Amino acid sequence: MPLVPARDRALAAAVLTPAQFVAFRAQGAADQRHAALVLRTVLAAGGRDQDLAVAALLHDLGKVAADGAGRVRLPHRVAKVLLARAWPAAWARLGARPRRGPLLGCYLLQHHPALGAAWAARLGCAPRACALIAAHQDGNCGLRVPAVGKMRIAEWGPARCRSG
């Protein structure tokens, strides 16, 4: 199996502009596959909203530094899981500001919704798509914004979004 299946690349290319598709491809292979799965889940649930489709594909774009200086990698994800639960202040401190080197991924992971929305805006995404990207980790699972709720349920499943 290729790192990113051709069907995932084709789906993204059909939805995104050429510049947005280049940014989509800058994401790690796992994030590209995840984004395509989120979009397929939204589409299977009847979603036909272009802004939601773009947001589904680009919602994790901020996990890559726009200048190519770094990205979220497995150690950053592990650090988040462990520290956010066991030592939240340390996790917050690690990602509080952008840094050069290996700690940049902690910053990107903590701030990826806002960073991704800003990058998407520079790519010409519609303001609503950017707002959906910015809100995709909203703790209320999109109860105030139904399109965010659709994307959150597609990403995490209905059981994690029941209580908001």
C-alpha positions in Angstrom: 0.0 0.0 0.0 1.4 3.4 -0.9 1.9 5.9 1.9 -1.1 7.9 0.6 -3.4 5.9 -1.6 -4.1 7.3 -5.0 -7.8 7.4 -4.2 -7.1 9.7 -1.3 -5.0 12.0 -3.4 -7.6 12.0 -6.2 -10.4 12.9 -3.7 -8.3 15.8 -2.4 -7.4 17.0 -5.9 -11.1 17.0 -6.8 -12.1 19.2 -3.9 -9.1 21.5 -3.4 -7.6 24.2 -5.6 -4.1 23.4 -7.0 -2.4 25.6 -4.2 -4.6 24.0 -1.5 -3.7 20.6 -2.9 0.0 21.3 -2.6 -0.5 22.3 1.0 -2.6 19.2 1.6 0.4 17.1 0.3 2.7 18.9 2.7 1.0 17.2 5.5 2.3 13.8 6.7 1.0 10.7 5.1 -1.0 9.7 8.1 -2.6 13.1 8.3 -3.5 13.0 4.6 -5.1 9.6 5.0 -6.9 10.8 8.1 -8.2 13.9 6.3 -9.5 11.9 3.4 -11.3 9.5 5.8 -12.9 12.5 7.6 -14.1 13.8 4.3 -15.4 10.4 3.2 -17.3 10.1 6.5 -18.8 13.5 6.1 -19.9 12.7 2.5 -21.3 9.3 3.6 -23.4 11.2 6.2 -24.9 13.3 3.4 -22.6 16.4 3.7 -22.3 18.2 0.3 -21.0 21.5 1.6 -17.9 22.7 -0.2 -16.6 24.7 2.8 -17.0 21.6 5.0 -15.2 19.4 2.4 -12.3 21.8 2.2 -12.1 22.1 6.0 -12.3 18.3 6.4 -9.2 18.0 4.1 -7.2 20.8 5.6 -8.3 20.7 9.3 -4.8 19.5 10.4 -2.8 21.7 8.1 -1.4 23.6 11.0 0.5 20.5 12.2 3.0 21.5 9.5 5.0 24.7 9.7 4.0 26.8 6.7 7.6 27.7 6.1 8.7 24.0 6.2 10.7 24.4 9.4 9.0 21.5 11.1 6.0 19.3 11.7 4.2 17.3 14.4 5.8 13.9 14.7 5.1 10.8 16.8 7.1 12.0 19.8 5.1 15.2 20.0 1.8 13.2 19.9 3.1 10.9 22.6 4.2 13.9 24.7 0.8 15.4 24.4 -1.0 12.3 25.6 1.3 11.7 28.5 1.9 15.3 29.7 -1.6 16.7 29.1 -2.9 14.1 31.5 0.0 13.7 34.0 1.6 17.2 34.0 -0.6 19.7 32.1 1.4 22.7 33.1 4.5 21.2 31.4 2.6 20.4 28.2 1.2 24.0 28.2 4.7 25.4 28.7 6.3 23.2 25.9 3.8 24.6 23.3 3.3 28.1 24.6 5.5 29.7 22.0 7.1 28.7 18.7 10.7 27.4 19.1 13.3 26.2 16.7 14.2 22.6 16.7 12.4 19.6 18.1 10.0 21.5 20.4 8.4 23.3 17.4 6.2 20.3 17.0 4.7 20.8 20.5 3.8 24.4 19.5 2.3 23.3 16.2 0.2 20.5 17.9 -1.2 22.9 20.5 -2.0 25.7 18.1 -2.7 23.8 14.9 -6.4 24.8 14.5 -5.5 28.6 14.4 -2.3 28.1 12.5 -4.1 25.9 9.9 -6.9 28.4 9.6 -4.5 31.2 8.9 -2.6 29.2 6.3 -5.9 28.2 4.7 -6.9 31.8 4.4 -3.5 32.6 2.7 -4.4 29.8 0.3 -7.7 31.5 -0.6 -10.0 29.2 1.3 -13.4 30.7 2.0 -13.8 32.4 5.4 -16.3 29.8 6.5 -13.9 27.0 5.7 -11.2 28.8 7.7 -13.6 29.2 10.6 -14.4 25.5 10.5 -10.7 24.7 10.6 -10.1 27.1 13.5 -13.0 25.6 15.5 -12.4 21.9 14.7 -11.2 21.1 18.2 -13.8 23.2 19.9 -14.6 21.4 23.1 -18.4 21.5 22.5 -18.1 19.2 19.5 -19.7 21.8 17.3 -22.9 22.2 19.3 -22.9 25.9 18.4 -21.8 25.4 14.8 -23.5 22.4 13.2 -20.9 22.0 10.5 -18.1 21.8 13.1 -20.2 19.1 14.8 -20.3 17.1 11.5 -16.6 17.3 11.1 -15.9 16.4 14.8 -18.3 13.4 14.6 -16.6 12.3 11.4 -13.2 12.7 13.0 -13.8 11.2 16.5 -17.1 9.3 16.2 -20.5 10.1 17.9 -19.6 8.5 21.2 -16.9 11.0 22.0 -19.1 13.9 21.0 -22.3 12.9 22.9 -21.7 15.0 26.0 -20.2 18.0 24.3 
